[in-house]
Amino acid sequence: MTVASIRTNLLTTMLPWFSDIAMKEIKNKIYKNKIEIFRMKN
């Protein structure tokens, strides 16, 4: 196995996992922001 193929394998395995965590984080932030805005209105 060459360094390039190892790097490609790492990318293909890490990317879905990373994007999944990133999506959860983003959703969390958006959710918290919505609650803050909602509180300000009331």
C-alpha positions in Angstrom: 0.0 0.0 0.0 1.3 3.4 -1.0 1.0 6.5 1.1 -1.5 8.0 -1.3 -3.8 5.0 -1.1 -3.6 5.0 2.7 -4.5 8.7 2.7 -7.4 8.1 0.3 -8.7 5.2 2.6 -8.4 7.5 5.6 -10.4 10.2 3.8 -13.1 7.9 2.7 -13.6 6.4 6.2 -13.2 9.7 8.1 -15.4 11.9 5.9 -18.8 10.3 6.6 -18.0 10.1 10.3 -16.8 13.7 10.4 -19.7 15.1 8.4 -22.1 13.2 10.7 -20.6 14.8 13.8 -20.5 18.2 12.0 -24.2 18.0 11.1 -25.1 17.1 14.7 -23.1 20.1 15.9 -24.6 22.5 13.4 -28.1 21.3 14.2 -27.4 21.8 17.9 -26.2 25.3 17.4 -29.2 26.2 15.2 -31.5 24.7 17.7 -30.0 26.7 20.6 -30.1 29.9 18.5 -33.8 29.3 17.8 -34.5 28.9 21.5 -32.6 32.1 22.3 -34.5 34.1 19.6 -37.8 32.6 20.8 -37.0 33.7 24.4 -36.2 37.2 23.3 -39.6 37.6 21.5 -41.5 36.6 24.6 
